């Protein structure tokens, strides 16, 4: 069975590793000329870390990451404490890591043989037949595969082969993000994440790269329908003005910011269908979500492991049934996470007349976080294989 993965982001690379570990030939086609992310952070939550442990990559990821845990907290904009964050699963064995995206991509690509990731391949169309799928790229190159996995993000090209087109949903907010050296911040507590909440805005920080850098994200409202971007230059002075008068720790960090980038925040309404007989979706292509639970990448990681277990137990002739099981296993969970991310954004941006309700919900979010973090994608998928058999 030969699987073509469209998209060389976190989800696509993880899927390639998981599929190849399951004995399946997988090739990644990425439209960019080279892999890499313009500098900012990403969080691997306990449910994601569990997957990487099973793939034999936990140590490699931890070696370039920064763990954050006890002492991670929520504040009001003025620095008044609201409550503690839940950053580990129920066992405590799996916890949250902050990584620089470039470091993360480096670990994942190093785990794949040379030639598996093929850059400079922008998909413009595909044709599904009884014997396989023909892929057409902008360069004029065509490739064939038994199955195709669309891991090509919120603006997925592959999605058009699976479901009717829909438009992304604008959240009304943009996010400024960037990195600051930890040694430039006075009285900064190491090893924790911190999130400040104000009216229509919130500000998040967590460590990356072994704690050498602090990743920050400032979420602010925008009346414009801004294009999604990972790397559009932002205005540092505008960012500082947006959080003027906030807790001294926020203002102090922003004084050290020399460069910032922004992206528009969009998600999509949950899909009713992810797969055909030979084409399926993964990550943002299937369930684009807002970043307010830190689960976008982690749900893609769960997708990758689930898909690999199910396809690893299938023959080429039974692959369509395996893709159907994959969709059934993942759809309800990811739909709930999409909805939870929207709800959490409202909480963080103080979308309540009575802030005590918001504060109480934040304090009581531990149950939902445990549901997120205790999930074992591999075990759930293997149980489904045994049930089907």
Buried (B, 14 or more C-beta within 10 A) or exposed (E): BBBBBBBBBBBBBBBBBBBBBBEBBBBBBBBBEEBEBBBBBBBBBBBBBBBBBBBEBBEBBBEBBBBBBEBBBBBBBEEEEBBBBBBBBEEEEBBBBBBBBBBBBBBBBEBBEEEBBBEBBBBEEBEBEEEBBBBBBEEEEEBBBBBBBBBBBBEBBBBEBBBEEEEBBBBBBBBBBBBBEBEEBEEBEEBBBBBBBBEBBBBBBBBBBBBEBBBBBBBBEBEEEBEBBEEBEBEBEEBBEBBEEBBEBBEBBBEEBEEBBBBBBBBBEBBEEBBBBBBBBBBBBBBBBBBBBBBBBBBBBBBBBBBBBBBBBBEEEBBBBBBBBBBEBBBEBBBBBBEBBBBBBEBBBBEBEEBEEBBBBBEEBEEBBBBBBBBBBBEBBBEBBEEEE
